[in-house]
């Protein structure tokens, strides 16, 4: 690859034979198609390899790399990154799919802003087995219209909001990813999110307030189970903030802020389950004996009242994001829906052509 900017896609796969064809079709159907699509199969035991090889036979951009043993998604992404040669890189997921116009928009923005580390847009959150639309992400936009977010603004934004960079709707400048050292395997499921934050703090990014990809949620997924595993949550509550604290790119205060946001996020997921896992809420949500005692009293209330009251208390104590920023984004996204169809028109067209998982 030489001359004009090029795009590499890294697509890890593990036992997604029923879904990876959809992901590959969406990638190769882009108006600005990727120059290479590196699929890293992580020792799948289903028909994934057969499906990928059949697709690759008709799509020269697709290359299959096979792991002899299951190494995990971050290791698979790292292997693909080492093989990638493009100016830009997109980290895909086998159970999600991109929407029309994504890569054309991302590369146009990045080409015009050569100092920025990445582009990110919105994602349509869908129920994985039915494609039923659930919500839009990010829940809080870093700005209310398309444009640059410089490193100084990123630092200020992180004080009150977070999670605006979604890996599935982001395209990274590969040289910046390599500067950051790639994906740190020690961070597990947080590796890609921390990479995005680090590049934003160092180089800034371009935000586009429209959906460019989907994010499929499966109630029985390994990532969801991991998020609700108390031992793993405790581990990440210690290890990820400790990693943040050692990296000078991050503000000194961010490690504790991230810890509180992760406490709230996991507790929010637990509060959606039945029966209510009070042990988890107390272990993760309470930072002191006094907070634990208050939570116990609230969770002793009737279930219909205990859940929202617990969530409200956790929001008040942990302050995960600024409520005003959340309300501004909600209002702005509704205006965008009415005025241009950004949030709903493209999403409908993309979802209409994507078959639901029948497995």
C-alpha positions in Angstrom: 0.0 0.0 0.0 1.4 3.4 -1.0 0.3 6.8 -2.0 -3.2 7.7 -0.7 -4.2 7.0 2.8 -5.2 3.3 3.4 -7.5 1.6 5.8 -6.9 -1.7 7.6 -9.6 -3.6 9.5 -8.8 -6.0 12.2 -11.6 -8.4 12.9 -11.2 -11.0 15.8 -13.5 -14.0 15.7 -14.3 -16.8 18.1 -17.2 -19.1 17.4 -19.3 -16.5 15.5 -20.0 -18.5 12.4 -23.6 -17.4 12.4 -22.7 -13.7 12.5 -19.3 -13.1 11.0 -20.7 -13.2 7.4 -22.9 -10.3 8.2 -20.0 -8.3 9.6 -17.8 -9.0 6.6 -20.6 -8.1 4.2 -21.1 -4.8 5.9 -17.4 -4.0 5.8 -16.9 -4.9 2.1 -20.1 -3.1 1.1 -18.8 0.3 2.4 -18.7 3.0 -0.3 -15.1 3.5 0.8 -14.1 -0.2 1.2 -11.2 -1.2 3.5 -7.9 -1.9 1.7 -7.4 -5.0 3.9 -9.5 -6.9 6.3 -7.4 -9.1 8.6 -9.6 -11.7 10.3 -8.0 -13.4 13.3 -9.8 -16.6 14.2 -9.1 -17.4 17.8 -9.2 -21.2 17.6 -13.0 -21.4 16.9 -14.6 -24.8 17.3 -17.7 -24.0 15.1 -17.9 -23.5 11.4 -16.2 -20.0 11.5 -13.2 -20.9 9.4 -15.3 -22.4 6.7 -17.5 -19.3 6.6 -14.5 -16.9 6.5 -12.6 -18.9 3.9 -15.7 -19.0 1.7 -16.1 -15.2 2.0 -12.4 -14.6 1.4 -12.6 -16.6 -1.9 -14.7 -13.8 -3.4 -13.2 -10.9 -1.4 -9.5 -10.4 -2.1 -9.1 -7.8 0.7 -9.9 -10.5 3.3 -7.0 -12.3 4.9 -7.4 -15.1 7.5 -5.0 -15.6 10.4 -5.6 -18.6 12.7 -4.6 -18.9 16.3 -3.6 -22.4 17.3 -5.0 -21.9 20.8 -7.6 -19.5 22.2 -5.8 -16.4 23.3 -8.7 -14.0 24.0 -10.0 -11.0 22.0 -7.3 -8.5 22.9 -4.5 -10.8 21.9 -6.3 -11.5 18.7 -6.6 -7.7 18.1 -2.9 -7.3 18.8 -2.0 -10.0 16.3 -4.1 -8.3 13.7 -2.6 -4.9 14.5 0.9 -6.2 14.1 0.0 -7.5 10.6 -1.9 -4.3 9.5 -0.2 -1.9 7.1 -2.8 0.8 6.6 -2.6 4.5 7.5 -5.7 4.0 9.6 -7.0 1.0 11.5 -10.5 -0.1 12.5 -11.0 -2.7 15.3 -14.1 -4.6 14.3 -16.3 -7.2 16.1 -17.7 -10.3 14.6 -21.1 -9.8 16.2 -21.5 -6.1 15.3 -21.7 -4.4 11.8 -20.9 -1.1 10.4 -23.5 1.3 8.8 -23.3 2.8 5.3 -21.0 5.7 4.9 -18.9 5.1 8.0 -15.4 4.7 6.4 -15.9 7.5 3.8 -16.9 9.9 6.6 -14.1 8.8 9.0 -11.3 9.0 6.4 -12.4 12.3 5.1 -12.4 13.8 8.6 -9.0 12.3 9.5 -7.4 13.3 6.2 -8.5 16.9 6.8 -7.3 16.9 10.4 -3.9 15.2 10.2 -2.9 16.0 13.8 -5.8 14.1 15.4 -5.4 10.5 16.7 -8.8 9.1 15.8 -12.3 9.6 14.5 -15.4 8.5 16.4 -19.1 8.6 15.8 -22.2 7.2 17.3 -23.5 3.6 17.6 -27.0 2.1 17.5 -27.4 -0.2 20.5 -29.4 -3.3 19.4 -30.6 -6.6 20.9 -28.2 -9.1 19.4 -30.7 -11.9 18.5 -33.5 -9.8 17.1 -31.8 -6.5 15.9 -34.4 -4.6 18.0 -33.1 -1.1 18.5 -32.5 -0.3 22.2 -30.7 3.0 22.4 -28.1 5.3 21.0 -24.5 5.6 22.2 -22.6 7.5 23.5 -25.1 8.5 26.1 -23.2 11.8 26.4 -21.7 13.6 23.4 -18.3 15.4 23.8 -19.7 18.2 21.7 -23.1 19.0 20.2 -22.1 19.1 16.6 -19.4 17.6 14.3 -15.9 18.8 15.0 -12.6 18.6 16.7 -12.0 17.9 20.4 -8.5 19.0 21.3 -6.4 17.4 24.2 -7.1 20.2 26.6 -10.8 19.9 26.0 -10.6 16.1 26.6 -9.0 16.7 30.0 -11.8 19.1 31.0 -14.5 16.8 29.6 -13.2 13.8 31.6 -13.9 15.6 34.8 -17.7 15.4 34.2 -18.3 12.8 31.4 -16.8 9.8 29.8 -17.2 6.9 27.4 -17.7 9.1 24.2 -15.2 7.0 22.3 -16.7 3.7 21.2 -14.3 1.3 19.6 -16.8 -0.1 17.2 -17.6 3.4 15.8 -14.0 4.7 15.8 -11.2 4.7 13.2 -7.7 5.1 14.6 -4.5 6.6 13.1 -2.2 3.6 13.1 1.0 5.5 13.9 -0.7 6.9 17.0 -1.8 3.5 18.1 1.7 2.2 17.7 3.0 5.3 19.7 0.7 4.2 22.5 2.1 0.7 22.5 -1.0 -0.9 21.0 -3.5 -2.7 23.2 -2.3 -3.6 26.6 -3.4 -7.2 27.3 -3.2 -6.7 31.0 -6.2 -4.5 30.9 -8.4 -7.2 29.5 -11.8 -5.8 28.2 -10.7 -2.3 29.1 -7.7 -2.3 26.7 -9.4 -0.7 23.7 -11.3 1.9 25.8 -8.1 3.0 27.5 -6.3 3.2 24.2 -9.0 5.5 22.9 -8.8 7.8 26.0 -5.0 7.9 25.8 -5.0 8.9 22.2 -7.6 11.5 22.8 -5.6 13.0 25.7 -2.4 13.1 23.6 -3.6 14.0 20.1 -7.3 14.9 20.3 -10.1 13.4 18.1 -12.9 14.2 15.7 -16.4 13.5 16.8 -19.3 13.0 14.4 -22.8 13.0 16.1 -24.4 10.4 13.9 -24.6 6.6 14.0 -21.9 4.9 12.0 -22.0 1.3 13.4 -24.1 -1.0 15.6 -23.3 -2.4 19.0 -25.1 -5.7 19.6 -26.0 -6.7 23.2 -26.4 -10.4 24.0 -27.7 -11.2 27.5 -25.6 -14.4 27.6 -22.4 -13.0 26.2 -19.1 -13.7 27.9 -18.3 -10.0 28.3 -21.6 -9.4 30.0 -21.1 -12.3 32.4 -17.6 -11.0 33.1 -18.9 -7.6 34.0 -21.2 -9.1 36.6 -18.6 -11.4 38.1 -17.7 -10.0 41.5 -14.2 -11.3 41.7 -13.4 -10.0 38.2 -14.9 -6.7 39.0 -12.9 -6.4 42.2 -9.8 -7.2 40.2 -10.4 -4.5 37.6 -11.4 -2.0 40.3 -7.8 -2.4 41.5 -5.8 -3.1 38.4 -7.2 -0.6 35.9 -7.0 2.5 38.1 -3.5 1.4 39.1 -2.5 1.2 35.4 -4.0 4.7 34.8 -2.1 6.2 37.7 1.2 5.1 36.2 0.6 6.6 32.8 1.5 10.4 32.7 -0.8 11.0 29.8 -3.8 10.7 32.1 -4.6 13.4 34.7 -3.6 12.5 38.2 -7.2 12.6 39.4 -8.6 10.3 36.6 -7.8 7.0 38.2 -10.2 7.5 41.1 -12.8 9.1 38.8 -12.7 6.1 36.6 -13.0 3.7 39.6 -16.2 5.5 40.7 -17.6 5.4 37.2 -16.9 1.7 36.9 -18.5 1.1 40.3 -21.7 2.8 39.2 -21.7 1.1 35.8 -21.5 -2.4 37.1 -24.0 -1.8 39.9 -26.4 -0.4 37.3 -26.2 -3.7 35.4 -26.7 -5.7 38.5 -29.8 -3.7 39.4 -31.3 -4.8 36.1 -31.1 -8.5 37.1 -33.3 -10.7 39.1 -33.0 -11.6 41.9 -31.2 -8.5 43.2 -27.6 -9.4 44.0 -27.3 -7.4 47.2 -23.8 -8.8 47.9 -22.5 -7.4 44.7 -24.0 -4.0 45.3 -22.5 -3.8 48.8 -19.1 -5.0 47.7 -18.8 -2.7 44.7 -21.1 0.3 45.5 -20.1 0.9 49.1 -16.8 2.7 49.7 -17.2 2.7 53.5 -19.0 1.0 56.3 -21.4 3.9 56.5 -22.2 3.8 52.8 -22.8 0.0 53.1 -25.2 0.5 56.0 -27.2 3.0 54.0 -27.3 0.7 51.0 -28.5 -2.2 53.1 -31.4 -0.1 54.5 -32.5 1.0 51.0 -32.2 -2.5 49.6 -34.5 -3.8 52.4 -37.3 -1.8 50.9 -39.9 -3.4 48.6 -38.2 -4.4 45.3 -40.1 -1.9 43.2 -38.7 0.9 45.4 -35.3 -0.6 46.4 -33.9 -0.7 42.8 -34.5 3.0 41.7 -33.7 4.3 45.2 -30.4 2.3 45.2 -29.5 3.6 41.7 -30.3 7.2 42.8 -28.1 6.9 45.9 -25.2 5.5 43.8 -25.6 8.3 41.3 -25.5 10.9 44.1 -22.5 9.3 45.8 -20.4 8.3 42.8 -21.3 11.1 40.4 -20.5 9.0 37.2 -21.5 11.8 34.7 -22.9 15.2 34.9 -26.7 15.1 34.6 -26.8 18.3 32.6 -24.5 16.9 29.9 -26.7 13.8 29.7 -29.9 15.9 29.2 -28.2 18.1 26.6 -27.2 15.1 24.6 -30.7 13.6 24.8 -32.2 16.9 23.6 -29.6 17.3 20.8 -30.1 13.8 19.5 -33.9 14.3 19.4 -33.4 17.5 17.4 -31.0 15.6 15.0 -33.6 12.9 14.6 -36.3 15.5 13.6 -34.1 17.7 11.4 -32.0 15.3 9.5 -32.8 11.7 10.4 -29.1 11.1 11.3 -29.9 8.9 14.3 -32.7 7.0 12.8 -32.7 7.1 9.0 -29.2 5.5 8.4 -29.7 3.1 11.2 -33.0 1.9 9.8 -31.5 1.3 6.4 -28.5 -0.6 7.8 -30.6 -2.7 10.2 -33.2 -3.5 7.5 -30.6 -5.2 5.4 -29.0 -7.2 8.3 -30.6 -10.5 9.2 -31.2 -11.3 12.8 -29.2 -14.1 14.4 -31.2 -17.3 14.2 -29.0 -19.2 16.6 
